[in-house]
Amino acid sequence: MDVYLLDIFASVGSQFVLNTLAFEGPGSSSVTPFDDAKNLITAWVAANQVPMMSALSDDYLCQGYHCKRVNNTGGPTVVVPSPGVTGTFGHNSVISSAGAMITAPYFDSGATKPQWRSARMFLPGIPDTAVVENLFSTPFNVVVNAFAAALNIPLVVSPGTATYGVWSRKEDTFYACPDIQITGKIGTLRKRLRPFI
């Protein structure tokens, strides 16, 4: 099976943000890694771009996508710009370092001590109408949960499907994440490295 990393490049209030997602799909014999990466971007845009943009503030500007196979000798990077794609939840963000956290638990069987871990996806820039008394508003919870539900559905790519999960470079292993959900707490990004919840 081939593993691809999909990078979503964007800005919030003129500050650069990046989300990197891992997908595992069937290794194909009829197309190149370039075509597979391009097909994955096309599938992501068709299935998940609208649900993701629905959970982001109006000042979130998606600039484009990069996708590349990272195992089985790698592959070329595909770049697809997305001019004019913005968040649609309404209103500008409060600050870009605070956002919703989507978690995806998985069992790390390759660790020295096998254990449950949790992958995290940070949705940057909480719209200023999304927080009421330090809690996410009901409308915001609905759209973020809809996006999380969309991530749970494998992407349809030729010649099969691609499943969202976690790629461990150290272990050279892909872990599927079968239960993706919002944390319910406001997450903050510190030093632009790792989300803190």
Secondary structure, 3 states (H helix, E strand, C coil): CEEEEEEEEEEECCEEEEEEEEEEECCCCCCCHHHHHHHHHHHHHHHHHHHHHHCCCCCEEEEEEEEEECCCCCCCCEEEEEEEEECCCCCCECCCCEEEEEEEEEEECCCCCCEEEEEEEEEECCECCCEECCEECHHHHHHHHHHHHHHCCCEEECCEEEEEEEEECCCCEEEECCCCEEEEEEEEEECCCEEEC
